[in-house]
Amino acid sequence: MKKVTPLKWPGLFLLFGIPTVLNLIACQLAIPWLDSQKTMPIEVAYFISVGLLVLVPMFFGAIYLSAREIGSFRIKDLFYRMRIKRLSRADTAWTVGSFMLLSLASFLIAKIILPQLGIDATPFFFRNMPLNDAYFWIIYVWPLFFLQYFR
């Protein structure tokens, strides 16, 4: 494998700036537009907008940049380069523990610190919660986004 040189500032701005701009477009333009069509709940509009405009390009960008770096598009080589492997028990414990700790920290920040600063932590596209009975299916579908990685 060839030696990788660290990115300079212009490369970093591209790698982090483009997804940030795409997220801004998703949240400020796509979600309100989809919501105005009245064809789906705003939570679904959020997942579609951010998923298609931000996460899908980031996923394919990561694959392309990794494949270009190693000079191969073989899935085995990409998994090795991206360090994708089965989680050990220790990895699983660290993952679950870290997730719980970060969730607790996020909750405390959103419920205690931000209100004291006069900041509302709820994004505008989640303000209509709780879901009514017609869209209760979203609660069942939502975890599938996370469970797909535990095959």
Number of C-alpha atoms within 10 A of each C-alpha: 7 7 7 8 6 8 10 8 9 9 11 12 13 11 15 11 13 15 17 14 13 19 19 15 16 23 20 13 12 19 22 17 14 18 17 11 9 9 10 12 19 21 20 18 21 20 16 17 23 20 15 14 20 20 17 12 15 18 10 11 13 15 17 14 11 18 18 12 16 16 13 13 14 10 11 11 15 21 13 10 14 13 9 10 8 10 11 9 9 9 11 12 12 12 13 12 12 12 12 12 12 12 12 12 12 14 13 12 14 16 13 11 14 13 12 11 8 8 10 12 14 9 8 13 18 13 10 11 9 9 14 10 7 8 13 11 11 13 10 8 10 13 10 10 9 9 9 8 7 7 5
